[in-house]
């Protein structure tokens, strides 16, 4: 079928993005459950990315069950172990979770080649997250991510729960993978969906799908849509949202962002629908939904779903007594990962349970991507009198623009702040903040 024109400019892409507890107590007398193991190995693997030409060497993150999503349940306590079989140091970061005592660089250092690193992880919130090796060293080699799915303890009425992880690879003329975060050279760019070119997702007519879209690209802001299908957004960056139908049928994601959308497969048996990606300059097909020949699962569409179960984030934020912080992105106070340690002074401090309002200003000529570790935030309206009806942990700030965000400091400890320009050659920059 012919791919519809998304007609999405880079400005509209960024505008669309801006618009868009660990269960510690069991029953008295119950025996504590042993932590669930999560054993991962970082190693070099080979991918067939160019038909008829040699495979491409790429870093991979392998765990139980191969390279698919890592699945747990809200309230699980996990014993994470990373074996580093790469020729360079490796540092695992958890996006959509994390434990203050195991925050990377502030409490854990990279594992040397041939070494193993272990730390505990308490999955306080249900949602879609990432196991990410890109915090350290993605400027020396392109590093992988793995989807981390933390299921709700309450049932969610869907027929299928699928992860759609988008990744990008840039190759030089000899077919070698290029690292982001340094000067770009002439290259060909490939986009992979669940590790493959030309991905196909088999579906049955009448099914209700929960699709967990993840932008695993290194620096690119992207928009996604499925031709002739509505996307009903249910969660953003791992946190439940007030459900809404995606405008123009598309969702916009910064690098590392996640969107959970409900999709009703209402096309007739035997049909197809293209999955389209737009990077701000052009649209391209990324994969397809392929309908089987069997009869429809339902005679009529399923009833609309209500919100997903809450993770317990506050319904209201006290902005009047909030700590207010001006935080320009970039500049001499921001450091590359190798230059930041626990001894580096935090950008700001706040007491537990207090609200912080950050004014994130981007003085540069390129959009910047900001990621907050340890907490989720609300994107404030321009008049500072309300917020968007969803939580975020990642946000794109346009060139020479300022956005204001607010969050409640529910987790004591030291946490990272990340910022990088949304272009391939931009370095990853860090600061930290303290809740104490």
C-alpha positions, 0 to 999 in steps of 0.5 A, spaced: 500 500 500 502 507 499 504 510 505 500 516 507 504 523 507 505 525 514 507 532 512 511 533 518 516 538 519 522 539 524 518 544 528 512 541 528 515 534 530 518 538 536 512 542 538 508 535 538 513 533 543 512 539 548 505 538 547 505 530 548 512 505 589 516 499 590 511 495 594 515 494 601 510 491 605 507 484 605 502 481 609 504 480 616 508 474 617 509 473 610 516 470 608 520 475 604 521 473 597 528 472 594 530 477 589 528 475 582 535 475 578 536 479 571 543 477 568 545 481 562 551 480 558 554 486 554 558 483 548 560 484 541 555 481 536 554 481 528 548 483 525 546 482 517 544 489 516 546 490 508 544 484 504 549 480 500 555 484 504 558 482 511 555 482 517 556 489 522 559 488 528 555 491 534 555 491 541 549 487 544 545 487 551 544 479 552 539 476 557 535 470 559 530 469 553 535 472 548 534 480 546 527 481 547 523 485 552 525 484 559 519 482 563 517 483 571 511 485 575 510 491 579 513 490 586 519 485 584 525 486 587 531 484 582 538 482 583 541 485 577 548 483 574 552 485 568 557 481 565 562 486 561 565 482 555 566 488 551 573 491 549 571 498 553 568 499 560 560 498 561 555 502 565 548 500 566 543 505 567 535 504 568 530 508 565 523 508 568 526 506 575 532 506 579 535 506 586 538 511 589 544 507 592 545 504 585 545 511 581 550 510 576 556 514 576 554 517 583 554 510 586 556 505 581 562 506 577 563 502 570 565 495 569 572 494 566 572 489 560 572 482 563 569 484 569 562 483 572 557 489 576 551 487 580 546 492 584 539 491 587 533 494 583 526 495 586 521 496 581 516 501 584 512 503 578 509 499 573 510 501 566 515 501 560 522 502 561 529 501 558 536 498 560 541 502 557 548 502 556 549 509 553 550 513 559 557 511 559 561 511 552 557 511 547 562 516 544 567 510 543 562 505 540 554 505 539 551 502 545 545 498 545 538 498 549 533 493 552 526 494 553 524 493 560 517 492 561 514 492 568 507 489 568 501 492 573 498 487 578 491 489 576 489 486 569 489 490 563 484 488 558 488 487 552 489 481 547 496 482 546 502 486 549 507 488 544 514 492 544 516 496 538 523 498 539 526 503 534 534 503 534 538 507 529 545 505 526 550 509 522 555 506 517 561 508 514 563 506 507 566 500 509 560 498 513 563 499 520 558 502 525 559 509 527 559 512 534 554 518 536 557 524 540 563 526 536 564 529 529 559 526 523 562 523 517 559 521 511 554 515 512 548 511 511 543 511 516 539 505 518 533 504 522 531 497 525 524 495 529 525 490 534 532 489 531 530 488 524 529 491 517 522 490 514 519 488 521 512 485 520 507 484 526 502 479 525 495 481 528 488 478 528 482 482 525 478 485 532 484 484 536 486 490 541 493 491 542 497 494 547 503 497 543 509 500 547 513 504 542 520 506 545 525 511 541 532 507 542 535 512 537 541 515 539 540 522 538 534 523 534 527 525 535 522 521 531 514 521 530 511 514 529 504 512 526 500 506 523 496 507 517 489 507 518 489 506 525 488 510 531 493 510 537 490 511 544 495 514 548 495 510 555 502 512 558 508 516 557 515 515 559 512 509 563 507 513 567 499 512 566 496 518 563 489 520 562 487 517 555 487 521 549 487 519 541 494 521 538 493 527 534 493 526 527 494 519 529 502 519 531 506 519 537 512 523 538 518 521 542 525 524 544 531 519 545 529 514 550 522 516 551 516 511 551 509 511 549 504 506 551 498 506 546 492 502 545 490 500 538 484 496 535 486 492 529 479 493 525 482 492 518 479 486 514 483 479 514 488 479 509 490 486 509 496 490 511 498 497 515 504 500 514 508 503 520 511 509 519 517 513 522 518 521 521 525 524 523 523 531 521 525 531 514 522 525 511 517 519 512 519 512 511 516 505 512 519 502 518 515 495 518 507 493 517 502 490 521 500 484 517 493 481 518 491 474 518 486 470 514 482 468 520 475 471 522 475 477 526 476 476 533 470 480 535 464 482 531 464 489 534 470 494 537 471 493 544 469 498 549 474 504 550 478 503 556 479 507 562 486 509 565 491 504 567 492 503 574 496 509 578 503 508 580 501 513 586 504 519 583 501 525 586 495 528 583 497 535 585 503 539 585 504 545 590 507 550 585 506 556 590 511 553 595 516 550 590 523 551 590 525 554 583 531 553 579 534 556 573 537 551 569 541 552 562 542 546 558 549 546 556 555 550 558 561 549 563 557 546 569 555 540 565 560 535 564 561 529 560 560 522 563 568 521 564 568 527 568 563 527 573 563 523 580 560 523 586 564 529 589 562 534 583 557 539 587 550 538 585 546 543 581 541 544 586 538 540 593 531 540 595 528 536 601 524 530 601 517 531 599 518 538 596 516 540 589 521 543 585 520 547 578 526 547 573 526 552 568 530 549 562 533 554 558 536 552 551 541 557 549 543 553 543 542 553 535 539 546 536 534 542 540 536 539 546 534 533 550 533 533 557 532 527 562 531 527 569 533 521 573 529 518 579 523 522 578 517 524 573 515 531 572 509 535 569 510 539 563 508 546 565 503 550 561 506 557 559 503 561 564 505 556 570 498 555 572 497 548 570 500 542 566 499 537 561 495 531 563 501 526 563 508 525 566 514 525 563 522 523 564 524 526 558 523 532 554 525 536 548 527 543 548 527 547 542 533 552 540 533 558 544 527 556 548 525 555 555 520 550 558 518 549 565 517 542 569 515 540 576 516 534 580 515 532 587 522 529 590 519 523 593 526 519 593 532 521 597 539 520 594 543 523 589 540 523 582 543 525 575 541 530 570 542 529 562 542 533 556 544 533 549 543 536 543 538 532 538 544 531 533 548 525 531 555 528 533 552 532 540 556 529 546 552 527 552 552 532 558 551 531 565 549 534 572 546 532 578 541 534 584 540 531 591 534 530 595 536 530 602 
